[in-house]
Amino acid sequence: MSSESLANLLKEERRFPPPAEVAAAANVTAESYARATADRLAFWAEQARRLTWSTTPQETLDWSNPPFAKWFADGELNVAYNCVDRHVEAGLGDRVAIHFEGEPGDTRTLTYAELQQEVCKAANALTSLGVEAGDRVAIYMPMIPETVVAMLACARVGAPHSVVFGGFSADALATRIEDADARVVITADGGYRRGKPNALKPAVDEAVSRTPNVRNVLVVRRTGQPVDWTEGRDLWWHETVDGQSAEHTPRAFPAEHPLFILYTSGTTGKPKGILHTSGGYLTQVAYTHHAVFDLKPETDVYWCTADVGWVTGHSYIVYGPLANGATEVLYEGTPDTPHQGRWWEIVQKYGVTILYTAPTAIRTCMKWGDDIPARFDLSSLRILGSVGEPINPEAWVWYRRTIGADRTPVVDTWWQTETGAIMISPLPGVTAAKPGSAQVPLPGIAATVVDEEANEVPNGSGGYLVLSEPWPSMLRTIWGDDQRYLDTYWSRFENRYFAGDGAKKDEDGDIWLLGRVDDVMLVSGHNISTTEVESALVSHPKVAEAAVVGAADPTTGQAIVAFVILRGSAAEDDGLTEELRAHVGQALGPIAKPKRVLAVAELPKTRSGKIMRRLLRNVAENKELGDVTTLTDTTVMDLIQAKLPHAS
Ligand code: WT7
């Protein structure tokens, strides 16, 4: 990026210091940064002691063959034992592990003792199906307790799981089953979404018809909808698991034993199977969940709204919270079923104290209006988290004010499927928060911003986000493709992990994420971040959501085209474009003014909530759309295209 980037023009002066009561009782204090900086490896060795090892590791990091890391390599542990049994052994068997809330309103409570029995039965069932340590198991499920049980049962027997998001097509599922060479698939007849049963089994049937190595399909009955059945291959969960013994002796595996493969959808190329292993991964998810959310397992009720099909669900629904003995909510459905207050109703019902969600959901709630959360008692909340994309300052402030009663710290957590755990985030009892910035690398993490030539940029400048030291929960490789691991992450800058995100350091050295490098626009020789223009647009009272793209332009190289969703009462009128252009010009400078502004009803998003700017760019350039299969709703693009006066 050129140094004359606009990256510093968006001035965000608001500061939110930690509330005194949070600071006074915080799990992690400022002292941790100094300790971790003084001896990073000793710091992580200390965090590894949060876990129960059958063989305590003596070695911390083996970096003799970079970038292929081994953490705690001579240690041995069982991940499921750490997430379940040890809490029961510590006398906490009656503590609630999971408050399950089904979309139709059915509920189920699982204590740690009950979770242990379920996981043991499922582990015995997997063994009875011939699943051995090292075999891969694909999981294609709705958000129900059996999904968590299935993941932990795999971990218990040492069979790496590959969870495929239940919204993905048969095609996507088949590709992932094939790449991991999974032998067993765990699924359900369906799950509830938007008030209706949503079938899963047909996609599995289709995928498995193309993947002959799959021996068995284990099917949870959730909705009771009719399913096709292949005798000898398909098995009901209740017939196969429920009758098994609830005793199962966990076996210890080496710390580097593969725990799971998770495919990143990426916008181009074949999906990458990100490989995570056991000891280092569990150490860092447990530590970060304790530090960033300030978890007090005796009293907190934690809720992460992500789907277990994403890494957020793996690390912060399953492994981190359960390793820490947390009590958590698991919700099956959508936020607006049967009404737009469903989430807030759940917070009130269970007394949720820590909420972790995504900016896209926060902006959607903003759009629905403040009166909806206002109908519920949200006073139990004490920490709010955000993840998945940069959070615009307006959305951040709305989240804190409207959901957090202007009292709760907001932690904006930057990380990736590849990093396995949170890397950059404020600490709720330490950091004076800045809306829109993830701010500081966590203790034990080395992150910085570099220019094109790999030089660290001075404060006040922008460039590329890199991680300069290995970390315990780092991906170990791309499944079956070491070369692609090297090429994708380790070849852009020598000895540093390239995250693919643009970032800037402000005058205090705090880090602001600016979106994927592919999303940066080049206008008349200036690098302009999509995130900053979007934040400027969303700070206008009429705008609820915005997506901007750089479309080819004969005079300026690229021209900024903005797609905006207006707030409830705002109308599209002739003056809107000029009003928003002027507003962005004032916030960021004239060069950042969008050339065109289009009001639309929806934006194209992937199923994990990321805006697909590539599609919008094609619309703005009158090009063929290309692959739309990862969109949540493909009709969105027809609506957007219909808005545009097409050049012939
Ligand atoms: C990409 C990783 C990490 C779990 C969910 C996404 C973007 C994520 C933030 C944040 C700015 C963020 C980055 C990153 N991202 N969190 N707090 N601020 N950007 O996992 O699907 O692997 O996506 O999400 O662009 O590289 P993922």
Boltz pocket constraint, residues with backbone or C-beta under 6 A from the ligand:
constraints:
  - pocket:
      binder: B
      contacts: [[A, 264], [A, 310], [A, 311], [A, 312], [A, 386], [A, 387], [A, 388], [A, 389], [A, 390], [A, 391], [A, 412], [A, 413], [A, 414], [A, 415], [A, 416], [A, 417], [A, 418], [A, 424], [A, 438], [A, 499], [A, 500], [A, 501], [A, 513], [A, 514], [A, 515], [A, 516], [A, 608]]
      max_distance: 6.0
